Amino acid sequence: MQWIRPLIRPHRPAMMALGLAMMAAGCGPIEPAPWTEMQSTFGPIQAGEELVYLDQARDELVMVEPTRSALSGELKTERMATMGQVSLVEALGDGQSIYVLGGGATPELRLHNIVEGGTRTIALNSPYDRTDIDPHGEFMVLRHSGSQNIDEARNLNEVAVVDLREGAEDSADVLTLFNRARDVVFAPPFELDGQAYRIALGLSTSEITLMDLDAEQPADRLRAIPLTVSQADTPRTPVQVEVVVEEDPQMPGTVSIFVLTDVGSDITQIVLQPAARAESNRRLDIAINQLYAGARPVRFEVMDLEGVGRRIFAIDGGQPRFTMVDVLSGESDSYALPLGRAAGQLMRFEAPAESGAGSEARLMAYSTNDTLVAMIRPELITLSSETPTVGRSVEAIRLQSAPRQVWVDEAERLQRVVVAHHAGFSLINLVTSRASFIDGAGVLSGVVLHEGEVFGVYEDSAGVVQLEIESGRTSSARLDLRARSVALIPSQDLLVVDHGGAGGTLTVIPTNDLQTARARSFFEVTRQRVLSR
């Protein structure tokens, strides 16, 4: 339930094309030129079941609430004041809030609750232009991109941590990391020895900074974890980080962080556990292990397999192979993939078990330049020191053309995988291990999955498509304008198609009656009722 393209970017005026489209569609009078010449509108982004634009000309957020009544009437819009000189606007991830970053010479962060109303304002010490949001909605980290055009000195190692929890202070905790963080990863909440932890990881060249966000002692607040033995070693950049907080029965009382870099053949395991010595002034002890994961690992998944323990599956970027690693012993073996090229992508999902009871983990390895994809059943893969299992552990499936993007609606426990191509898409049947191709108007540029159905729009096309995943049945509708992205409003059984354009252009169409005649377009939605205020 989200915009597939949530990045905010300015809409360039295109009045001639817009005017022609409006006249052709017969959707009412064109507004006077002065209202549509130099618009500064960004969006939309989705918060809950509302769509939000930023109107920079008036320093306001414009909330659009699509309902069924819009199919025969008007869109409901409201406006909320925000700051000027905005540099970034995005959804907070809680389903109801938007954050705005900017303020120019007096930098601020504003958290606007779109659903319940209310604004929280946090003064900042520096004009940060990058944000990392905790998926659990409790923290956010602000940092510098290093690409800002400025005439002043700026410490790029500096970050600001904002506590988003109820009752937290309206201030940011400024930390100076050991190296500039090029990305930040949040660990899920976990407990060790009865103590609750919230941890963020600042990813830097050859180093990770562990930020203990709830630490009371300065020694716990920041911990540097090197990824090389010495500074003379080849610099390493983290490319994938996975934090596993579920307890490993073979290593109780620990949490593991797995790090893959762009150099070497190892995956680094960082083990966190409560400090063993009572006199220690730190909450956590840290241990580091190196796990061989094949000649050139490029992606990996960590899985807990019944009866054997925790294992890593890593695909090789130089040849069609993958490696399985036993985390406890470090033992590993490599296996061939039935592909024509080295896999560059590895996707994990849960599929219904063949017995009909419960689910089974699956891995799909593929390259965007190969028509073959490989399905891996991890529970059937064994090390050379173990007794081989019975069954087809790795299976090849041939597609009509190379995959561009892959989706699985795991919430519905369906036995299908949806694959988008340069034109059209395929459904992979996990029971028969075969793919069926469905022709389409082009590349799917926006997709939402809901209750066993896929709704999507095509890149540079005016079509919207509906696919029933289990049966493969499709329906489509032709719109008056090219689609850019699509959002779903489940409670209203509505699709909202974004066309871009100055001031915002949207089309609403019912999901249960996907016909061109039922679609209704709205132009300049951020300008509604501006004159009447």
C-alpha positions as CSV (number, residue, x, y, z in Angstrom):
1,M,0.0,0.0,0.0
2,Q,2.5,2.6,-1.2
3,W,3.7,4.6,-4.1
4,I,6.2,2.4,-6.0
5,R,8.1,5.6,-6.9
6,P,8.2,7.5,-3.6
7,L,11.1,9.8,-4.5
8,I,10.1,13.4,-4.6
9,R,11.2,15.4,-7.7
10,P,10.0,18.6,-9.3
11,H,7.3,18.5,-12.0
12,R,8.4,20.5,-15.1
13,P,5.7,22.7,-16.6
14,A,4.3,21.2,-19.8
15,M,1.3,23.3,-20.4
16,M,0.7,22.7,-24.1
17,A,0.6,18.9,-23.7
18,L,-1.5,19.2,-20.5
19,G,-4.0,21.6,-22.1
20,L,-4.4,19.3,-25.1
21,A,-5.0,16.3,-22.9
22,M,-7.6,18.2,-20.9
23,M,-9.5,19.4,-23.9
24,A,-9.4,15.9,-25.4
25,A,-10.7,14.3,-22.2
26,G,-13.5,16.9,-21.8
27,C,-12.7,17.3,-18.2
28,G,-13.7,20.9,-17.7
29,P,-12.2,24.4,-18.3
30,I,-8.5,25.0,-18.3
31,E,-7.3,27.3,-15.5
32,P,-5.9,30.8,-16.4
33,A,-2.2,30.7,-17.5
34,P,-0.9,32.7,-14.5
35,W,-1.9,29.8,-12.2
36,T,0.0,27.2,-14.2
37,E,3.1,28.8,-15.6
38,M,5.8,28.4,-12.9
39,Q,4.5,25.8,-10.5
40,S,6.7,24.4,-7.7
41,T,4.9,21.2,-6.7
42,F,6.4,18.0,-5.5
43,G,4.7,14.7,-4.9
44,P,2.6,12.8,-4.4
45,I,3.6,10.5,-1.6
46,Q,1.2,8.3,0.3
47,A,0.5,8.5,4.0
48,G,-2.2,5.9,5.0
49,E,-5.0,6.4,2.5
50,E,-4.1,10.0,1.7
51,L,-1.8,11.4,-0.9
52,V,0.3,14.4,-0.1
53,Y,1.9,17.1,-2.3
54,L,4.2,19.9,-1.3
55,D,3.2,23.3,-2.7
56,Q,6.4,25.3,-2.5
57,A,4.9,28.5,-3.7
58,R,2.8,28.6,-0.5
59,D,4.9,26.5,1.9
60,E,2.0,24.1,2.4
61,L,1.3,20.4,2.2
62,V,-1.8,19.6,0.2
63,M,-3.6,16.4,1.3
64,V,-5.7,14.6,-1.2
65,E,-8.2,12.0,0.1
66,P,-9.5,9.8,-2.7
67,T,-12.9,8.3,-2.0
68,R,-15.6,6.6,-4.1
69,S,-17.4,9.9,-4.4
70,A,-14.6,11.2,-6.5
71,L,-15.8,9.0,-9.3
72,S,-18.7,11.3,-9.8
73,G,-17.8,14.4,-7.9
74,E,-14.7,16.2,-6.6
75,L,-11.5,15.2,-4.8
76,K,-11.4,16.2,-1.2
77,T,-8.3,18.3,-0.4
78,E,-7.0,20.0,2.7
79,R,-3.9,22.2,3.3
80,M,-1.4,22.3,6.1
81,A,1.3,24.9,6.7
82,T,4.9,23.8,6.7
83,M,8.4,25.4,6.4
84,G,10.1,27.2,3.5
85,Q,13.2,26.2,1.6
86,V,12.3,22.5,1.8
87,S,15.1,20.1,0.7
88,L,13.4,16.8,1.3
89,V,9.8,15.5,1.8
90,E,9.0,11.8,2.4
91,A,6.7,9.5,4.2
92,L,7.8,8.5,7.7
93,G,6.7,4.9,7.3
94,D,4.1,4.8,10.1
95,G,1.2,5.0,7.7
96,Q,0.1,8.4,8.8
97,S,3.0,10.9,8.9
98,I,5.2,13.0,6.5
99,Y,8.5,14.5,7.4
100,V,9.8,17.7,5.9
101,L,13.5,18.7,6.1
102,G,14.7,22.2,5.3
103,G,14.5,25.7,6.7
104,G,17.5,27.3,5.0
105,A,19.6,29.3,7.5
106,T,17.5,27.9,10.4
107,P,17.4,24.2,9.6
108,E,14.4,22.2,11.0
109,L,12.8,18.9,10.8
110,R,9.0,18.8,10.9
111,L,6.9,15.7,11.5
112,H,3.4,16.2,10.2
113,N,0.7,13.7,11.2
114,I,-1.5,13.7,8.2
115,V,-4.2,11.3,9.6
116,E,-4.6,12.7,13.1
117,G,-3.3,16.2,12.6
118,G,-0.5,17.9,14.6
119,T,3.1,18.9,13.9
120,R,6.3,18.2,15.8
121,T,9.1,20.7,15.1
122,I,12.8,19.8,15.8
123,A,15.5,22.4,15.5
124,L,18.7,21.1,13.9
125,N,22.3,22.2,14.2
126,S,23.1,21.7,10.5
127,P,21.2,21.5,7.2
128,Y,21.2,17.8,6.8
129,D,20.0,16.5,3.4
130,R,19.9,12.7,3.9
131,T,17.6,10.6,6.2
132,D,17.5,7.0,7.2
133,I,14.2,5.8,8.8
134,D,13.9,3.0,11.3
135,P,11.4,0.4,9.8
136,H,9.9,0.1,13.3
137,G,9.1,3.8,13.4
138,E,11.1,4.6,16.6
139,F,14.1,6.5,15.3
140,M,15.5,8.4,12.3
141,V,19.1,9.4,11.5
142,L,19.9,12.6,9.6
143,R,23.2,13.0,7.8
144,H,25.0,14.9,5.0
145,S,25.3,13.6,1.5
146,G,28.6,15.4,0.8
147,S,27.3,16.8,-2.4
148,Q,25.7,20.0,-1.1
149,N,26.8,23.3,-2.7
150,I,27.9,25.3,0.3
151,D,30.3,28.1,1.3
152,E,30.9,26.8,4.8
153,A,32.8,24.0,6.5
154,R,30.7,21.0,7.4
155,N,31.6,17.9,9.4
156,L,30.5,15.0,7.2
157,N,31.0,12.5,10.1
158,E,28.3,14.2,12.0
159,V,24.8,12.7,12.3
160,A,21.6,13.7,14.2
161,V,19.5,11.0,15.8
162,V,15.8,11.8,16.4
163,D,13.7,9.7,18.8
164,L,10.3,9.3,17.2
165,R,8.7,7.5,20.2
166,E,5.8,8.9,22.1
167,G,6.9,11.4,24.8
168,A,10.4,11.9,23.4
169,E,12.0,15.3,23.5
170,D,11.7,17.6,20.5
171,S,15.5,17.7,20.0
172,A,18.1,15.8,18.0
173,D,21.1,14.0,19.6
174,V,24.2,15.0,17.6
175,L,26.9,12.3,17.3
176,T,30.2,12.5,15.5
177,L,31.1,9.1,14.0
178,F,34.6,7.8,13.5
179,N,34.1,8.0,9.7
180,R,31.4,9.4,7.4
181,A,28.4,7.2,7.2
182,R,27.4,6.5,3.6
183,D,24.3,4.6,4.7
184,V,22.6,3.6,8.0
185,V,21.0,0.3,8.8
186,F,18.7,-0.2,11.8
187,A,18.6,-3.5,13.7
188,P,15.1,-4.7,14.8
189,P,14.4,-4.3,18.5
190,F,15.9,-7.1,20.6
191,E,16.7,-8.2,24.1
192,L,19.9,-9.7,25.6
193,D,20.1,-10.8,29.2
194,G,16.8,-9.0,30.0
195,Q,18.0,-5.6,28.5
196,A,16.3,-4.0,25.6
197,Y,18.4,-2.7,22.7
198,R,17.9,-0.4,19.7
199,I,20.9,-0.3,17.5
200,A,21.8,1.5,14.3
201,L,24.8,0.8,12.1
202,G,26.7,3.6,10.3
203,L,28.3,2.0,7.2
204,S,31.6,3.6,6.2
205,T,34.5,2.6,4.0
206,S,36.3,-0.3,5.8
207,E,34.4,0.3,9.0
208,I,31.0,0.1,10.7
209,T,30.0,2.4,13.6
210,L,27.6,0.7,16.0
211,M,25.3,3.3,17.6
212,D,23.6,2.1,20.8
213,L,20.5,4.4,20.6
214,D,19.3,3.8,24.2
215,A,22.7,3.6,25.8
216,E,23.2,5.7,29.0
217,Q,27.0,5.5,29.2
218,P,29.2,7.3,26.6
219,A,31.4,4.2,26.2
220,D,28.3,2.4,24.8
221,R,27.0,5.1,22.5
222,L,29.5,4.6,19.7
223,R,31.6,1.5,18.9
224,A,33.9,1.3,15.9
225,I,34.1,-2.1,14.2
226,P,36.8,-2.4,11.6
227,L,36.3,-4.4,8.4
228,T,40.0,-4.6,7.6
229,V,43.0,-5.8,9.6
230,S,45.0,-2.6,9.0
231,Q,44.6,0.7,7.2
232,A,47.1,-0.6,4.6
233,D,44.6,-3.2,3.4
234,T,42.4,-2.6,0.3
235,P,39.5,-0.4,1.3
236,R,36.2,-2.2,1.6
237,T,32.7,-0.8,1.1
238,P,29.7,-2.6,2.7
239,V,27.2,-3.6,0.0
240,Q,24.8,-5.7,2.1
241,V,24.1,-5.9,5.8
242,E,21.7,-8.3,7.5
243,V,21.0,-8.2,11.3
244,V,19.5,-11.4,12.7
245,V,18.0,-10.9,16.1
246,E,16.2,-14.3,16.3
247,E,18.0,-16.5,18.7
248,D,20.3,-19.2,17.2
249,P,19.9,-22.3,19.4
250,Q,23.6,-23.1,18.7
251,M,24.7,-19.7,19.9
252,P,22.2,-18.7,22.6
253,G,22.3,-15.2,24.1
254,T,23.8,-13.5,21.0
255,V,22.8,-11.4,18.1
256,S,24.6,-11.6,14.7
257,I,25.3,-8.9,12.1
258,F,26.4,-10.2,8.7
259,V,28.3,-7.8,6.4
260,L,29.3,-8.3,2.7
261,T,31.7,-5.9,1.1
262,D,32.8,-5.2,-2.4
263,V,36.2,-6.8,-1.9
264,G,37.2,-10.4,-1.1
265,S,35.4,-13.7,-0.7
266,D,34.3,-13.5,3.0
267,I,31.2,-12.4,4.8
268,T,32.0,-10.8,8.1
269,Q,30.0,-12.0,11.1
270,I,29.8,-9.5,14.0
271,V,28.5,-11.2,17.2
272,L,27.0,-9.2,20.0
273,Q,26.5,-10.5,23.5
274,P,26.2,-9.1,27.0
275,A,29.5,-8.1,28.6
276,A,31.0,-11.1,30.3
277,R,32.9,-9.1,33.0
278,A,31.0,-7.4,35.7
279,E,33.6,-4.6,35.9
280,S,33.2,-3.9,32.2
281,N,32.0,-0.3,31.5
282,R,30.2,-1.5,28.3
283,R,26.9,-3.2,27.8
284,L,28.0,-5.4,24.9
285,D,31.0,-7.6,24.0
286,I,31.8,-7.8,20.3
287,A,33.4,-10.7,18.4
288,I,34.2,-10.9,14.7
289,N,34.4,-14.0,12.5
290,Q,35.2,-14.3,8.8
291,L,33.1,-16.8,6.8
292,Y,34.2,-17.9,3.4
293,A,31.3,-17.5,1.0
294,G,32.6,-18.4,-2.4
295,A,35.0,-16.8,-4.9
296,R,33.1,-13.6,-5.4
297,P,29.9,-13.3,-3.3
298,V,27.5,-10.5,-4.4
299,R,24.3,-11.2,-2.6
300,F,23.4,-13.5,0.3
301,E,20.6,-14.7,2.6
302,V,20.8,-16.0,6.2
303,M,18.4,-18.8,7.0
304,D,17.7,-20.9,10.1
305,L,17.1,-24.5,8.8
306,E,15.4,-27.1,11.0
307,G,17.7,-29.7,12.3
308,V,20.9,-28.2,10.9
309,G,21.0,-24.6,12.3
310,R,21.9,-21.3,10.8
311,R,23.2,-21.2,7.2
312,I,24.2,-18.5,4.7
313,F,23.4,-18.9,1.0
314,A,25.5,-16.6,-1.3
315,I,25.5,-16.3,-5.0
316,D,28.7,-15.8,-7.0
317,G,29.1,-12.7,-9.2
318,G,31.6,-14.2,-11.6
319,Q,30.1,-17.6,-12.5
320,P,26.7,-19.3,-12.1
321,R,27.3,-20.8,-8.7
322,F,26.2,-20.4,-5.1
323,T,27.8,-21.3,-1.8
324,M,26.2,-22.5,1.4
325,V,28.0,-21.7,4.7
326,D,27.4,-23.3,8.1
327,V,27.6,-20.3,10.4
328,L,28.6,-22.2,13.6
329,S,31.5,-24.3,12.1
330,G,32.4,-22.1,9.1
331,E,32.3,-25.1,6.8
332,S,31.1,-24.3,3.3
333,D,30.5,-25.9,-0.1
334,S,29.8,-24.4,-3.5
335,Y,27.2,-25.7,-6.0
336,A,26.4,-25.0,-9.7
337,L,23.4,-23.0,-10.7
338,P,21.6,-24.1,-13.9
339,L,21.9,-20.6,-15.5
340,G,23.6,-19.3,-18.6
341,R,25.1,-16.3,-16.7
342,A,26.2,-15.5,-13.2
343,A,23.3,-14.5,-11.0
344,G,23.2,-11.0,-9.7
345,Q,20.0,-11.1,-7.7
346,L,18.8,-13.4,-4.9
347,M,15.3,-13.3,-3.7
348,R,13.9,-15.1,-0.6
349,F,10.2,-15.9,0.0
350,E,7.9,-18.3,1.7
351,A,5.9,-20.7,-0.4
352,P,3.1,-23.1,0.8
353,A,4.6,-26.5,1.6
354,E,3.9,-29.3,-0.8
355,S,2.1,-31.2,2.0
356,G,-0.3,-28.3,2.3
357,A,0.6,-27.7,6.0
358,G,2.8,-24.7,6.8
359,S,5.3,-23.0,4.4
360,E,8.7,-23.7,3.1
361,A,11.5,-21.2,2.4
362,R,12.6,-20.7,-1.2
363,L,15.4,-18.8,-2.9
364,M,15.3,-17.5,-6.4
365,A,18.6,-16.7,-8.1
366,Y,18.6,-14.9,-11.4
367,S,20.3,-12.4,-13.7
368,T,18.6,-9.6,-15.5
369,N,20.5,-10.7,-18.7
370,D,19.4,-14.4,-18.7
371,T,16.1,-16.1,-19.5
372,L,16.8,-18.8,-17.0
373,V,16.0,-18.5,-13.3
374,A,17.0,-21.0,-10.6
375,M,14.7,-22.0,-7.7
376,I,16.6,-23.3,-4.6
377,R,15.1,-25.4,-1.9
378,P,17.5,-24.7,1.0
379,E,16.3,-27.5,3.2
380,L,17.5,-30.0,0.6
381,I,21.0,-28.6,0.2
382,T,23.7,-30.5,2.2
383,L,27.3,-30.0,2.9
384,S,29.8,-32.6,1.7
385,S,30.2,-33.9,5.3
386,E,26.4,-34.4,5.7
387,T,24.1,-37.2,4.4
388,P,22.6,-36.2,1.1
389,T,18.8,-35.6,1.0
390,V,16.3,-36.9,-1.5
391,G,14.6,-34.4,-3.8
392,R,15.3,-31.7,-6.4
393,S,17.2,-29.1,-4.5
394,V,17.9,-26.7,-7.5
395,E,15.6,-26.4,-10.5
396,A,15.8,-24.2,-13.6
397,I,12.8,-22.4,-15.1
398,R,13.0,-20.8,-18.5
399,L,11.2,-17.5,-19.1
400,Q,10.0,-15.8,-22.3
401,S,12.7,-13.1,-21.8
402,A,15.0,-11.9,-19.0
403,P,13.4,-10.7,-15.8
404,R,13.4,-7.0,-15.0
405,Q,11.7,-7.2,-11.6
406,V,10.2,-9.8,-9.4
407,W,7.3,-9.7,-6.9
408,V,5.7,-12.3,-4.5
409,D,2.5,-11.7,-2.6
410,E,3.6,-13.7,0.5
411,A,0.6,-12.4,2.5
412,E,-1.7,-14.5,0.4
413,R,0.4,-17.7,0.5
414,L,0.1,-18.1,-3.2
415,Q,2.1,-20.5,-5.2
416,R,3.0,-18.0,-7.9
417,V,5.9,-15.6,-8.5
418,V,5.3,-12.5,-10.7
419,V,8.1,-11.5,-13.1
420,A,8.1,-8.3,-15.2
421,H,9.9,-8.3,-18.5
422,H,10.8,-5.5,-21.0
423,A,7.3,-6.2,-22.4
424,G,4.7,-8.2,-20.5
425,F,5.2,-10.4,-17.5
426,S,5.3,-14.1,-16.4
427,L,3.7,-16.1,-13.7
428,I,6.0,-18.8,-12.2
429,N,4.1,-21.8,-10.8
430,L,6.0,-23.1,-7.8
431,V,4.2,-26.4,-7.9
432,T,4.9,-27.3,-11.6
433,S,8.1,-25.2,-11.8
434,R,6.9,-23.7,-15.1
435,A,6.3,-20.2,-16.3
436,S,3.4,-18.8,-18.3
437,F,3.8,-15.6,-20.2
438,I,1.3,-12.8,-20.4
439,D,1.7,-10.2,-23.1
440,G,1.7,-6.6,-22.1
441,A,1.9,-3.1,-23.4
442,G,5.5,-2.5,-22.1
443,V,7.5,-2.4,-19.0
444,L,5.6,-2.3,-15.7
445,S,6.8,0.9,-14.0
446,G,4.6,0.8,-10.9
447,V,3.0,-2.1,-9.1
448,V,0.9,-2.7,-6.0
449,L,-0.1,-6.2,-4.7
450,H,-3.2,-6.7,-2.7
451,E,-5.3,-9.7,-1.7
452,G,-4.0,-12.0,-4.5
453,E,-4.1,-9.4,-7.2
454,V,-1.5,-7.2,-9.0
455,F,-2.3,-3.7,-10.2
456,G,0.2,-2.0,-12.4
457,V,0.9,0.8,-14.9
458,Y,3.2,0.6,-17.9
459,E,6.2,2.8,-18.5
460,D,5.5,5.6,-21.0
461,S,2.0,4.2,-21.6
462,A,-1.5,5.2,-20.7
463,G,-2.6,1.7,-19.6
464,V,-3.4,0.2,-16.3
465,V,-3.6,-3.6,-15.8
466,Q,-5.1,-5.9,-13.2
467,L,-3.8,-9.5,-12.8
468,E,-5.3,-12.2,-10.6
469,I,-2.1,-14.0,-9.5
470,E,-3.5,-17.5,-8.9
471,S,-5.5,-17.9,-12.1
472,G,-3.6,-15.5,-14.4
473,R,-6.7,-13.7,-15.5
474,T,-6.1,-10.1,-16.6
475,S,-8.2,-7.0,-17.3
476,S,-7.0,-3.6,-18.3
477,A,-8.2,0.0,-19.0
478,R,-6.9,2.7,-21.3
479,L,-6.4,6.1,-19.7
480,D,-6.2,9.6,-21.3
481,L,-2.7,10.3,-20.1
482,R,0.6,8.4,-19.6
483,A,0.9,6.9,-16.1
484,R,3.9,7.5,-13.9
485,S,3.0,5.4,-10.8
486,V,0.0,3.9,-9.0
487,A,-1.4,3.7,-5.5
488,L,-4.1,1.6,-3.9
489,I,-6.8,2.8,-1.5
490,P,-8.0,-0.5,-0.1
491,S,-11.0,0.7,1.9
492,Q,-12.4,2.5,-1.1
493,D,-11.6,-0.2,-3.7
494,L,-9.8,2.5,-5.7
495,L,-6.7,2.8,-7.7
496,V,-5.1,6.2,-8.0
497,V,-2.8,6.7,-11.0
498,D,-0.3,9.6,-10.9
499,H,0.4,11.3,-14.2
500,G,2.8,14.0,-12.9
501,G,2.3,17.4,-14.5
502,A,2.3,20.9,-13.0
503,G,0.1,21.1,-10.0
504,G,-0.6,17.4,-9.9
505,T,-2.7,15.2,-12.3
506,L,-4.4,12.1,-11.0
507,T,-6.9,9.5,-12.3
508,V,-9.1,7.4,-10.0
509,I,-10.6,4.1,-11.2
510,P,-12.4,1.4,-9.2
511,T,-10.5,-1.8,-8.7
512,N,-13.7,-3.9,-8.9
513,D,-14.8,-2.3,-12.2
514,L,-11.6,-1.6,-14.2
515,Q,-13.1,0.1,-17.2
516,T,-12.0,3.2,-19.1
517,A,-15.5,4.6,-18.8
518,R,-15.3,4.4,-15.0
519,A,-12.0,6.3,-14.8
520,R,-12.1,10.0,-13.8
521,S,-9.2,12.4,-14.1
522,F,-8.4,15.5,-12.0
523,F,-6.0,18.2,-13.1
524,E,-4.2,20.8,-11.0
525,V,-5.4,19.0,-7.8
526,T,-3.1,21.1,-5.6
527,R,-4.7,24.4,-6.8
528,Q,-8.3,23.5,-5.8
529,R,-10.0,26.2,-3.7
530,V,-6.8,28.3,-3.5
531,L,-8.6,31.4,-4.7
532,S,-11.5,30.9,-2.2
533,R,-9.3,31.1,0.9
